[in-house]
Structure formats: C-alpha cells, structure tokens
Amino acid sequence: MSYKSVADVLTLLKNNGFMQVSQKGSHIKLRNGDKIVIVPNHGKKGIEKGTYFNILRQAGLK
C-alpha cells in the first residue's frame, strides 16, 4: 500500500521551489539550487512511507 501519490509529492516539491530538470525512465530529477531530489514514478503505484520521508529529508523539508 502506498503512502503518497507521485503527483502529491511533485506538487509539494514544486511549491517549495523545485523544478524538474530531467527524467530518465521512471525517475524524475528535480533541482532547487544545489539540492537534487529523485522521485520514482512507477505508474499508478504510489510512493512508500520510507521513500517519501527520505525525499523530504533530501529536499530539506519536514
């Protein structure tokens, strides 16, 4: 069972100044200054809880 949808995570990051810079396969790379975050996008499968909190930590968000 997924914790958050990919769309929710992308919206959160974009609202905090991150912009998509590339996509390789099912992984989306976003950048805000010197911070880079990779978000997996596997279709309708959402993002697991641990992955979600790891993305937030890498982005410097709580």
mmCIF file as Biopython writes it, N, C-alpha, C and O atoms, coordinates in Angstrom:
data_model
#
loop_
_atom_site.group_PDB
_atom_site.id
_atom_site.type_symbol
_atom_site.label_atom_id
_atom_site.label_alt_id
_atom_site.label_comp_id
_atom_site.label_asym_id
_atom_site.label_entity_id
_atom_site.label_seq_id
_atom_site.pdbx_PDB_ins_code
_atom_site.Cartn_x
_atom_site.Cartn_y
_atom_site.Cartn_z
_atom_site.occupancy
_atom_site.B_iso_or_equiv
_atom_site.auth_seq_id
_atom_site.auth_asym_id
_atom_site.pdbx_PDB_model_num
ATOM 1   N N  . MET A ? 1  ? 0.845  -1.188 0.000   1.0 0.0 1  A 1 
ATOM 2   C CA . MET A ? 1  ? 0.000  0.000  0.000   1.0 0.0 1  A 1 
ATOM 3   C C  . MET A ? 1  ? 0.883  1.242  0.000   1.0 0.0 1  A 1 
ATOM 4   O O  . MET A ? 1  ? 1.846  1.327  0.762   1.0 0.0 1  A 1 
ATOM 5   N N  . SER A ? 2  ? 0.555  2.194  -0.848  1.0 0.0 2  A 1 
ATOM 6   C CA . SER A ? 2  ? 1.375  3.399  -0.948  1.0 0.0 2  A 1 
ATOM 7   C C  . SER A ? 2  ? 0.969  4.432  0.097   1.0 0.0 2  A 1 
ATOM 8   O O  . SER A ? 2  ? -0.149 4.427  0.611   1.0 0.0 2  A 1 
ATOM 9   N N  . TYR A ? 3  ? 1.910  5.310  0.390   1.0 0.0 3  A 1 
ATOM 10  C CA . TYR A ? 3  ? 1.715  6.325  1.412   1.0 0.0 3  A 1 
ATOM 11  C C  . TYR A ? 3  ? 1.229  7.632  0.792   1.0 0.0 3  A 1 
ATOM 12  O O  . TYR A ? 3  ? 0.288  8.250  1.290   1.0 0.0 3  A 1 
ATOM 13  N N  . LYS A ? 4  ? 1.879  8.051  -0.302  1.0 0.0 4  A 1 
ATOM 14  C CA . LYS A ? 4  ? 1.518  9.280  -1.015  1.0 0.0 4  A 1 
ATOM 15  C C  . LYS A ? 4  ? 1.548  9.002  -2.513  1.0 0.0 4  A 1 
ATOM 16  O O  . LYS A ? 4  ? 2.248  8.097  -2.969  1.0 0.0 4  A 1 
ATOM 17  N N  . SER A ? 5  ? 0.792  9.778  -3.271  1.0 0.0 5  A 1 
ATOM 18  C CA . SER A ? 5  ? 0.846  9.643  -4.719  1.0 0.0 5  A 1 
ATOM 19  C C  . SER A ? 5  ? 2.035  10.446 -5.251  1.0 0.0 5  A 1 
ATOM 20  O O  . SER A ? 5  ? 2.505  11.388 -4.612  1.0 0.0 5  A 1 
ATOM 21  N N  . VAL A ? 6  ? 2.501  10.059 -6.416  1.0 0.0 6  A 1 
ATOM 22  C CA . VAL A ? 6  ? 3.621  10.764 -7.046  1.0 0.0 6  A 1 
ATOM 23  C C  . VAL A ? 6  ? 3.224  12.210 -7.321  1.0 0.0 6  A 1 
ATOM 24  O O  . VAL A ? 6  ? 4.032  13.120 -7.137  1.0 0.0 6  A 1 
ATOM 25  N N  . ALA A ? 7  ? 1.990  12.427 -7.760  1.0 0.0 7  A 1 
ATOM 26  C CA . ALA A ? 7  ? 1.521  13.787 -8.054  1.0 0.0 7  A 1 
ATOM 27  C C  . ALA A ? 7  ? 1.566  14.665 -6.803  1.0 0.0 7  A 1 
ATOM 28  O O  . ALA A ? 7  ? 1.946  15.833 -6.886  1.0 0.0 7  A 1 
ATOM 29  N N  . ASP A ? 8  ? 1.186  14.119 -5.644  1.0 0.0 8  A 1 
ATOM 30  C CA . ASP A ? 8  ? 1.234  14.883 -4.396  1.0 0.0 8  A 1 
ATOM 31  C C  . ASP A ? 8  ? 2.661  15.291 -4.045  1.0 0.0 8  A 1 
ATOM 32  O O  . ASP A ? 8  ? 2.908  16.422 -3.624  1.0 0.0 8  A 1 
ATOM 33  N N  . VAL A ? 9  ? 3.596  14.361 -4.222  1.0 0.0 9  A 1 
ATOM 34  C CA . VAL A ? 9  ? 4.997  14.637 -3.898  1.0 0.0 9  A 1 
ATOM 35  C C  . VAL A ? 9  ? 5.570  15.681 -4.855  1.0 0.0 9  A 1 
ATOM 36  O O  . VAL A ? 9  ? 6.261  16.603 -4.422  1.0 0.0 9  A 1 
ATOM 37  N N  . LEU A ? 10 ? 5.288  15.543 -6.145  1.0 0.0 10 A 1 
ATOM 38  C CA . LEU A ? 10 ? 5.781  16.516 -7.119  1.0 0.0 10 A 1 
ATOM 39  C C  . LEU A ? 10 ? 5.212  17.899 -6.852  1.0 0.0 10 A 1 
ATOM 40  O O  . LEU A ? 10 ? 5.931  18.892 -6.957  1.0 0.0 10 A 1 
ATOM 41  N N  . THR A ? 11 ? 3.937  17.980 -6.509  1.0 0.0 11 A 1 
ATOM 42  C CA . THR A ? 11 ? 3.311  19.259 -6.191  1.0 0.0 11 A 1 
ATOM 43  C C  . THR A ? 11 ? 3.966  19.890 -4.971  1.0 0.0 11 A 1 
ATOM 44  O O  . THR A ? 11 ? 4.260  21.086 -4.973  1.0 0.0 11 A 1 
ATOM 45  N N  . LEU A ? 12 ? 4.195  19.101 -3.937  1.0 0.0 12 A 1 
ATOM 46  C CA . LEU A ? 12 ? 4.848  19.599 -2.727  1.0 0.0 12 A 1 
ATOM 47  C C  . LEU A ? 12 ? 6.229  20.160 -3.042  1.0 0.0 12 A 1 
ATOM 48  O O  . LEU A ? 12 ? 6.576  21.250 -2.587  1.0 0.0 12 A 1 
ATOM 49  N N  . LEU A ? 13 ? 7.012  19.428 -3.813  1.0 0.0 13 A 1 
ATOM 50  C CA . LEU A ? 13 ? 8.359  19.880 -4.148  1.0 0.0 13 A 1 
ATOM 51  C C  . LEU A ? 13 ? 8.329  21.134 -5.018  1.0 0.0 13 A 1 
ATOM 52  O O  . LEU A ? 13 ? 9.096  22.067 -4.783  1.0 0.0 13 A 1 
ATOM 53  N N  . LYS A ? 14 ? 7.452  21.162 -6.014  1.0 0.0 14 A 1 
ATOM 54  C CA . LYS A ? 14 ? 7.367  22.327 -6.898  1.0 0.0 14 A 1 
ATOM 55  C C  . LYS A ? 14 ? 6.892  23.566 -6.140  1.0 0.0 14 A 1 
ATOM 56  O O  . LYS A ? 14 ? 7.330  24.678 -6.437  1.0 0.0 14 A 1 
ATOM 57  N N  . ASN A ? 15 ? 6.002  23.385 -5.166  1.0 0.0 15 A 1 
ATOM 58  C CA . ASN A ? 15 ? 5.548  24.511 -4.349  1.0 0.0 15 A 1 
ATOM 59  C C  . ASN A ? 15 ? 6.648  25.039 -3.444  1.0 0.0 15 A 1 
ATOM 60  O O  . ASN A ? 15 ? 6.547  26.153 -2.931  1.0 0.0 15 A 1 
ATOM 61  N N  . ASN A ? 16 ? 7.702  24.247 -3.242  1.0 0.0 16 A 1 
ATOM 62  C CA . ASN A ? 16 ? 8.835  24.655 -2.418  1.0 0.0 16 A 1 
ATOM 63  C C  . ASN A ? 16 ? 10.051 25.018 -3.260  1.0 0.0 16 A 1 
ATOM 64  O O  . ASN A ? 16 ? 11.178 24.979 -2.766  1.0 0.0 16 A 1 
ATOM 65  N N  . GLY A ? 17 ? 9.838  25.368 -4.522  1.0 0.0 17 A 1 
ATOM 66  C CA . GLY A ? 17 ? 10.896 25.907 -5.361  1.0 0.0 17 A 1 
ATOM 67  C C  . GLY A ? 17 ? 11.657 24.914 -6.215  1.0 0.0 17 A 1 
ATOM 68  O O  . GLY A ? 17 ? 12.588 25.316 -6.913  1.0 0.0 17 A 1 
ATOM 69  N N  . PHE A ? 18 ? 11.307 23.635 -6.196  1.0 0.0 18 A 1 
ATOM 70  C CA . PHE A ? 18 ? 11.993 22.650 -7.015  1.0 0.0 18 A 1 
ATOM 71  C C  . PHE A ? 18 ? 11.417 22.661 -8.424  1.0 0.0 18 A 1 
ATOM 72  O O  . PHE A ? 18 ? 10.216 22.850 -8.619  1.0 0.0 18 A 1 
ATOM 73  N N  . MET A ? 19 ? 12.286 22.458 -9.392  1.0 0.0 19 A 1 
ATOM 74  C CA . MET A ? 19 ? 11.868 22.404 -10.787 1.0 0.0 19 A 1 
ATOM 75  C C  . MET A ? 19 ? 12.397 21.118 -11.403 1.0 0.0 19 A 1 
ATOM 76  O O  . MET A ? 19 ? 13.513 20.687 -11.110 1.0 0.0 19 A 1 
ATOM 77  N N  . GLN A ? 20 ? 11.591 20.515 -12.254 1.0 0.0 20 A 1 
ATOM 78  C CA . GLN A ? 20 ? 12.012 19.282 -12.922 1.0 0.0 20 A 1 
ATOM 79  C C  . GLN A ? 20 ? 13.090 19.631 -13.937 1.0 0.0 20 A 1 
ATOM 80  O O  . GLN A ? 20 ? 12.907 20.519 -14.769 1.0 0.0 20 A 1 
ATOM 81  N N  . VAL A ? 21 ? 14.223 18.921 -13.862 1.0 0.0 21 A 1 
ATOM 82  C CA . VAL A ? 21 ? 15.318 19.169 -14.794 1.0 0.0 21 A 1 
ATOM 83  C C  . VAL A ? 21 ? 15.504 18.036 -15.790 1.0 0.0 21 A 1 
ATOM 84  O O  . VAL A ? 21 ? 16.010 18.260 -16.889 1.0 0.0 21 A 1 
ATOM 85  N N  . SER A ? 22 ? 15.102 16.819 -15.426 1.0 0.0 22 A 1 
ATOM 86  C CA . SER A ? 22 ? 15.209 15.708 -16.368 1.0 0.0 22 A 1 
ATOM 87  C C  . SER A ? 22 ? 14.396 14.521 -15.870 1.0 0.0 22 A 1 
ATOM 88  O O  . SER A ? 22 ? 13.922 14.484 -14.735 1.0 0.0 22 A 1 
ATOM 89  N N  . GLN A ? 23 ? 14.259 13.562 -16.765 1.0 0.0 23 A 1 
ATOM 90  C CA . GLN A ? 23 ? 13.620 12.296 -16.402 1.0 0.0 23 A 1 
ATOM 91  C C  . GLN A ? 23 ? 14.318 11.202 -17.171 1.0 0.0 23 A 1 
ATOM 92  O O  . GLN A ? 23 ? 14.484 11.292 -18.388 1.0 0.0 23 A 1 
ATOM 93  N N  . LYS A ? 24 ? 14.728 10.164 -16.458 1.0 0.0 24 A 1 
ATOM 94  C CA . LYS A ? 24 ? 15.368 9.013  -17.086 1.0 0.0 24 A 1 
ATOM 95  C C  . LYS A ? 24 ? 14.557 7.787  -16.697 1.0 0.0 24 A 1 
ATOM 96  O O  . LYS A ? 24 ? 14.575 7.352  -15.546 1.0 0.0 24 A 1 
ATOM 97  N N  . GLY A ? 25 ? 13.860 7.248  -17.657 1.0 0.0 25 A 1 
ATOM 98  C CA . GLY A ? 25 ? 12.985 6.117  -17.373 1.0 0.0 25 A 1 
ATOM 99  C C  . GLY A ? 25 ? 11.861 6.553  -16.461 1.0 0.0 25 A 1 
ATOM 100 O O  . GLY A ? 25 ? 11.112 7.474  -16.789 1.0 0.0 25 A 1 
ATOM 101 N N  . SER A ? 26 ? 11.735 5.894  -15.312 1.0 0.0 26 A 1 
ATOM 102 C CA . SER A ? 26 ? 10.647 6.197  -14.392 1.0 0.0 26 A 1 
ATOM 103 C C  . SER A ? 26 ? 11.095 7.046  -13.215 1.0 0.0 26 A 1 
ATOM 104 O O  . SER A ? 26 ? 10.405 7.111  -12.198 1.0 0.0 26 A 1 
ATOM 105 N N  . HIS A ? 27 ? 12.252 7.703  -13.344 1.0 0.0 27 A 1 
ATOM 106 C CA . HIS A ? 27 ? 12.759 8.527  -12.246 1.0 0.0 27 A 1 
ATOM 107 C C  . HIS A ? 27 ? 12.851 9.989  -12.679 1.0 0.0 27 A 1 
ATOM 108 O O  . HIS A ? 27 ? 13.469 10.314 -13.693 1.0 0.0 27 A 1 
ATOM 109 N N  . ILE A ? 28 ? 12.228 10.856 -11.893 1.0 0.0 28 A 1 
ATOM 110 C CA . ILE A ? 28 ? 12.169 12.276 -12.191 1.0 0.0 28 A 1 
ATOM 111 C C  . ILE A ? 28 ? 13.171 13.001 -11.306 1.0 0.0 28 A 1 
ATOM 112 O O  . ILE A ? 28 ? 13.178 12.824 -10.088 1.0 0.0 28 A 1 
ATOM 113 N N  . LYS A ? 29 ? 14.020 13.821 -11.925 1.0 0.0 29 A 1 
ATOM 114 C CA . LYS A ? 29 ? 15.027 14.580 -11.187 1.0 0.0 29 A 1 
ATOM 115 C C  . LYS A ? 29 ? 14.552 16.027 -11.063 1.0 0.0 29 A 1 
ATOM 116 O O  . LYS A ? 29 ? 14.222 16.677 -12.055 1.0 0.0 29 A 1 
ATOM 117 N N  . LEU A ? 30 ? 14.526 16.518 -9.811  1.0 0.0 30 A 1 
ATOM 118 C CA . LEU A ? 30 ? 14.141 17.898 -9.539  1.0 0.0 30 A 1 
ATOM 119 C C  . LEU A ? 30 ? 15.289 18.604 -8.839  1.0 0.0 30 A 1 
ATOM 120 O O  . LEU A ? 30 ? 16.039 17.978 -8.090  1.0 0.0 30 A 1 
ATOM 121 N N  . ARG A ? 31 ? 15.431 19.904 -9.077  1.0 0.0 31 A 1 
ATOM 122 C CA . ARG A ? 31 ? 16.528 20.664 -8.502  1.0 0.0 31 A 1 
ATOM 123 C C  . ARG A ? 31 ? 16.015 21.989 -7.943  1.0 0.0 31 A 1 
ATOM 124 O O  . ARG A ? 31 ? 15.118 22.623 -8.499  1.0 0.0 31 A 1 
ATOM 125 N N  . ASN A ? 32 ? 16.618 22.381 -6.820  1.0 0.0 32 A 1 
ATOM 126 C CA . ASN A ? 32 ? 16.378 23.685 -6.211  1.0 0.0 32 A 1 
ATOM 127 C C  . ASN A ? 32 ? 17.737 24.163 -5.699  1.0 0.0 32 A 1 
ATOM 128 O O  . ASN A ? 32 ? 18.181 23.753 -4.627  1.0 0.0 32 A 1 
ATOM 129 N N  . GLY A ? 33 ? 18.388 25.021 -6.462  1.0 0.0 33 A 1 
ATOM 130 C CA . GLY A ? 33 ? 19.726 25.460 -6.091  1.0 0.0 33 A 1 
ATOM 131 C C  . GLY A ? 33 ? 20.694 24.300 -6.166  1.0 0.0 33 A 1 
ATOM 132 O O  . GLY A ? 33 ? 20.868 23.700 -7.226  1.0 0.0 33 A 1 
ATOM 133 N N  . ASP A ? 34 ? 21.327 23.980 -5.046  1.0 0.0 34 A 1 
ATOM 134 C CA . ASP A ? 34 ? 22.286 22.869 -5.022  1.0 0.0 34 A 1 
ATOM 135 C C  . ASP A ? 34 ? 21.657 21.556 -4.556  1.0 0.0 34 A 1 
ATOM 136 O O  . ASP A ? 34 ? 22.351 20.543 -4.474  1.0 0.0 34 A 1 
ATOM 137 N N  . LYS A ? 35 ? 20.369 21.552 -4.252  1.0 0.0 35 A 1 
ATOM 138 C CA . LYS A ? 35 ? 19.682 20.337 -3.803  1.0 0.0 35 A 1 
ATOM 139 C C  . LYS A ? 35 ? 19.060 19.621 -4.998  1.0 0.0 35 A 1 
ATOM 140 O O  . LYS A ? 35 ? 18.379 20.232 -5.822  1.0 0.0 35 A 1 
ATOM 141 N N  . ILE A ? 36 ? 19.306 18.322 -5.074  1.0 0.0 36 A 1 
ATOM 142 C CA . ILE A ? 36 ? 18.741 17.489 -6.133  1.0 0.0 36 A 1 
ATOM 143 C C  . ILE A ? 36 ? 17.970 16.345 -5.478  1.0 0.0 36 A 1 
ATOM 144 O O  . ILE A ? 36 ? 18.459 15.702 -4.550  1.0 0.0 36 A 1 
ATOM 145 N N  . VAL A ? 37 ? 16.770 16.106 -5.972  1.0 0.0 37 A 1 
ATOM 146 C CA . VAL A ? 37 ? 15.918 15.047 -5.444  1.0 0.0 37 A 1 
ATOM 147 C C  . VAL A ? 37 ? 15.438 14.195 -6.612  1.0 0.0 37 A 1 
ATOM 148 O O  . VAL A ? 37 ? 15.046 14.718 -7.655  1.0 0.0 37 A 1 
ATOM 149 N N  . ILE A ? 38 ? 15.473 12.879 -6.425  1.0 0.0 38 A 1 
ATOM 150 C CA . ILE A ? 38 ? 14.974 11.943 -7.428  1.0 0.0 38 A 1 
ATOM 151 C C  . ILE A ? 38 ? 13.665 11.349 -6.908  1.0 0.0 38 A 1 
ATOM 152 O O  . ILE A ? 38 ? 13.608 10.835 -5.791  1.0 0.0 38 A 1 
ATOM 153 N N  . VAL A ? 39 ? 12.613 11.423 -7.733  1.0 0.0 39 A 1 
ATOM 154 C CA . VAL A ? 39 ? 11.302 10.885 -7.362  1.0 0.0 39 A 1 
ATOM 155 C C  . VAL A ? 39 ? 10.957 9.747  -8.320  1.0 0.0 39 A 1 
ATOM 156 O O  . VAL A ? 39 ? 10.903 9.955  -9.533  1.0 0.0 39 A 1 
ATOM 157 N N  . PRO A ? 40 ? 10.722 8.540  -7.784  1.0 0.0 40 A 1 
ATOM 158 C CA . PRO A ? 40 ? 10.327 7.430  -8.654  1.0 0.0 40 A 1 
ATOM 159 C C  . PRO A ? 40 ? 8.876  7.577  -9.098  1.0 0.0 40 A 1 
ATOM 160 O O  . PRO A ? 40 ? 8.004  7.923  -8.301  1.0 0.0 40 A 1 
ATOM 161 N N  . ASN A ? 41 ? 8.630  7.315  -10.359 1.0 0.0 41 A 1 
ATOM 162 C CA . ASN A ? 41 ? 7.269  7.393  -10.899 1.0 0.0 41 A 1 
ATOM 163 C C  . ASN A ? 41 ? 6.977  6.077  -11.610 1.0 0.0 41 A 1 
ATOM 164 O O  . ASN A ? 41 ? 7.325  5.899  -12.777 1.0 0.0 41 A 1 
ATOM 165 N N  . HIS A ? 42 ? 6.341  5.168  -10.902 1.0 0.0 42 A 1 
ATOM 166 C CA . HIS A ? 42 ? 6.046  3.844  -11.442 1.0 0.0 42 A 1 
ATOM 167 C C  . HIS A ? 42 ? 4.557  3.716  -11.716 1.0 0.0 42 A 1 
ATOM 168 O O  . HIS A ? 42 ? 3.879  2.871  -11.131 1.0 0.0 42 A 1 
ATOM 169 N N  . GLY A ? 43 ? 4.059  4.549  -12.597 1.0 0.0 43 A 1 
ATOM 170 C CA . GLY A ? 43 ? 2.658  4.500  -12.985 1.0 0.0 43 A 1 
ATOM 171 C C  . GLY A ? 43 ? 1.729  4.859  -11.839 1.0 0.0 43 A 1 
ATOM 172 O O  . GLY A ? 43 ? 1.931  5.870  -11.166 1.0 0.0 43 A 1 
ATOM 173 N N  . LYS A ? 44 ? 0.717  4.043  -11.614 1.0 0.0 44 A 1 
ATOM 174 C CA . LYS A ? 44 ? -0.259 4.318  -10.556 1.0 0.0 44 A 1 
ATOM 175 C C  . LYS A ? 44 ? 0.231  3.900  -9.185  1.0 0.0 44 A 1 
ATOM 176 O O  . LYS A ? 44 ? -0.414 4.193  -8.178  1.0 0.0 44 A 1 
ATOM 177 N N  . LYS A ? 45 ? 1.371  3.214  -9.134  1.0 0.0 45 A 1 
ATOM 178 C CA . LYS A ? 45 ? 1.930  2.809  -7.851  1.0 0.0 45 A 1 
ATOM 179 C C  . LYS A ? 45 ? 2.442  4.055  -7.136  1.0 0.0 45 A 1 
ATOM 180 O O  . LYS A ? 45 ? 3.207  4.832  -7.706  1.0 0.0 45 A 1 
ATOM 181 N N  . GLY A ? 46 ? 2.028  4.240  -5.915  1.0 0.0 46 A 1 
ATOM 182 C CA . GLY A ? 46 ? 2.423  5.419  -5.156  1.0 0.0 46 A 1 
ATOM 183 C C  . GLY A ? 46 ? 3.796  5.293  -4.548  1.0 0.0 46 A 1 
ATOM 184 O O  . GLY A ? 46 ? 4.541  4.360  -4.850  1.0 0.0 46 A 1 
ATOM 185 N N  . ILE A ? 47 ? 4.129  6.239  -3.689  1.0 0.0 47 A 1 
ATOM 186 C CA . ILE A ? 47 ? 5.423  6.269  -3.022  1.0 0.0 47 A 1 
ATOM 187 C C  . ILE A ? 47 ? 5.255  5.734  -1.607  1.0 0.0 47 A 1 
ATOM 188 O O  . ILE A ? 47 ? 4.356  6.149  -0.877  1.0 0.0 47 A 1 
ATOM 189 N N  . GLU A ? 48 ? 6.124  4.815  -1.232  1.0 0.0 48 A 1 
ATOM 190 C CA . GLU A ? 48 ? 6.084  4.219  0.108   1.0 0.0 48 A 1 
ATOM 191 C C  . GLU A ? 48 ? 6.502  5.223  1.170   1.0 0.0 48 A 1 
ATOM 192 O O  . GLU A ? 48 ? 7.154  6.222  0.867   1.0 0.0 48 A 1 
ATOM 193 N N  . LYS A ? 49 ? 6.127  4.959  2.410   1.0 0.0 49 A 1 
ATOM 194 C CA . LYS A ? 49 ? 6.367  5.870  3.521   1.0 0.0 49 A 1 
ATOM 195 C C  . LYS A ? 49 ? 7.855  6.198  3.705   1.0 0.0 49 A 1 
ATOM 196 O O  . LYS A ? 49 ? 8.214  7.367  3.842   1.0 0.0 49 A 1 
ATOM 197 N N  . GLY A ? 50 ? 8.708  5.194  3.709   1.0 0.0 50 A 1 
ATOM 198 C CA . GLY A ? 50 ? 10.139 5.420  3.901   1.0 0.0 50 A 1 
ATOM 199 C C  . GLY A ? 50 ? 10.747 6.245  2.782   1.0 0.0 50 A 1 
ATOM 200 O O  . GLY A ? 50 ? 11.562 7.133  3.030   1.0 0.0 50 A 1 
ATOM 201 N N  . THR A ? 51 ? 10.349 5.951  1.549   1.0 0.0 51 A 1 
ATOM 202 C CA . THR A ? 51 ? 10.837 6.694  0.391   1.0 0.0 51 A 1 
ATOM 203 C C  . THR A ? 51 ? 10.366 8.143  0.463   1.0 0.0 51 A 1 
ATOM 204 O O  . THR A ? 51 ? 11.129 9.061  0.160   1.0 0.0 51 A 1 
ATOM 205 N N  . TYR A ? 52 ? 9.119  8.348  0.860   1.0 0.0 52 A 1 
ATOM 206 C CA . TYR A ? 52 ? 8.564  9.698  0.971   1.0 0.0 52 A 1 
ATOM 207 C C  . TYR A ? 52 ? 9.363  10.546 1.970   1.0 0.0 52 A 1 
ATOM 208 O O  . TYR A ? 52 ? 9.737  11.681 1.673   1.0 0.0 52 A 1 
ATOM 209 N N  . PHE A ? 53 ? 9.618  9.982  3.151   1.0 0.0 53 A 1 
ATOM 210 C CA . PHE A ? 53 ? 10.351 10.748 4.159   1.0 0.0 53 A 1 
ATOM 211 C C  . PHE A ? 53 ? 11.811 10.948 3.765   1.0 0.0 53 A 1 
ATOM 212 O O  . PHE A ? 53 ? 12.418 11.947 4.150   1.0 0.0 53 A 1 
ATOM 213 N N  . ASN A ? 54 ? 12.385 10.018 3.005   1.0 0.0 54 A 1 
ATOM 214 C CA . ASN A ? 54 ? 13.740 10.187 2.503   1.0 0.0 54 A 1 
ATOM 215 C C  . ASN A ? 54 ? 13.798 11.325 1.473   1.0 0.0 54 A 1 
ATOM 216 O O  . ASN A ? 54 ? 14.754 12.100 1.456   1.0 0.0 54 A 1 
ATOM 217 N N  . ILE A ? 55 ? 12.787 11.419 0.628   1.0 0.0 55 A 1 
ATOM 218 C CA . ILE A ? 55 ? 12.706 12.521 -0.349  1.0 0.0 55 A 1 
ATOM 219 C C  . ILE A ? 55 ? 12.626 13.853 0.387   1.0 0.0 55 A 1 
ATOM 220 O O  . ILE A ? 55 ? 13.322 14.804 0.033   1.0 0.0 55 A 1 
ATOM 221 N N  . LEU A ? 56 ? 11.773 13.925 1.418   1.0 0.0 56 A 1 
ATOM 222 C CA . LEU A ? 56 ? 11.651 15.163 2.191   1.0 0.0 56 A 1 
ATOM 223 C C  . LEU A ? 56 ? 12.980 15.538 2.857   1.0 0.0 56 A 1 
ATOM 224 O O  . LEU A ? 56 ? 13.353 16.710 2.888   1.0 0.0 56 A 1 
ATOM 225 N N  . ARG A ? 57 ? 13.688 14.544 3.386   1.0 0.0 57 A 1 
ATOM 226 C CA . ARG A ? 57 ? 14.978 14.806 4.041   1.0 0.0 57 A 1 
ATOM 227 C C  . ARG A ? 57 ? 15.980 15.339 3.027   1.0 0.0 57 A 1 
ATOM 228 O O  . ARG A ? 57 ? 16.696 16.298 3.314   1.0 0.0 57 A 1 
ATOM 229 N N  . GLN A ? 58 ? 16.041 14.736 1.853   1.0 0.0 58 A 1 
ATOM 230 C CA . GLN A ? 58 ? 16.966 15.187 0.823   1.0 0.0 58 A 1 
ATOM 231 C C  . GLN A ? 58 ? 16.629 16.592 0.350   1.0 0.0 58 A 1 
ATOM 232 O O  . GLN A ? 58 ? 17.519 17.363 -0.010  1.0 0.0 58 A 1 
ATOM 233 N N  . ALA A ? 59 ? 15.336 16.925 0.351   1.0 0.0 59 A 1 
ATOM 234 C CA . ALA A ? 59 ? 14.902 18.243 -0.100  1.0 0.0 59 A 1 
ATOM 235 C C  . ALA A ? 59 ? 15.042 19.310 0.996   1.0 0.0 59 A 1 
ATOM 236 O O  . ALA A ? 59 ? 14.900 20.504 0.730   1.0 0.0 59 A 1 
ATOM 237 N N  . GLY A ? 60 ? 15.317 18.875 2.212   1.0 0.0 60 A 1 
ATOM 238 C CA . GLY A ? 60 ? 15.441 19.830 3.312   1.0 0.0 60 A 1 
ATOM 239 C C  . GLY A ? 60 ? 14.097 20.280 3.860   1.0 0.0 60 A 1 
ATOM 240 O O  . GLY A ? 60 ? 13.992 21.358 4.446   1.0 0.0 60 A 1 
ATOM 241 N N  . LEU A ? 61 ? 13.076 19.464 3.674   1.0 0.0 61 A 1 
ATOM 242 C CA . LEU A ? 61 ? 11.722 19.782 4.145   1.0 0.0 61 A 1 
ATOM 243 C C  . LEU A ? 61 ? 11.375 18.889 5.335   1.0 0.0 61 A 1 
ATOM 244 O O  . LEU A ? 61 ? 12.001 17.850 5.546   1.0 0.0 61 A 1 
ATOM 245 N N  . LYS A ? 62 ? 10.380 19.302 6.104   1.0 0.0 62 A 1 
ATOM 246 C CA . LYS A ? 62 ? 9.943  18.490 7.246   1.0 0.0 62 A 1 
ATOM 247 C C  . LYS A ? 62 ? 8.606  17.867 6.951   1.0 0.0 62 A 1 
ATOM 248 O O  . LYS A ? 62 ? 8.064  17.145 7.787   1.0 0.0 62 A 1 
#
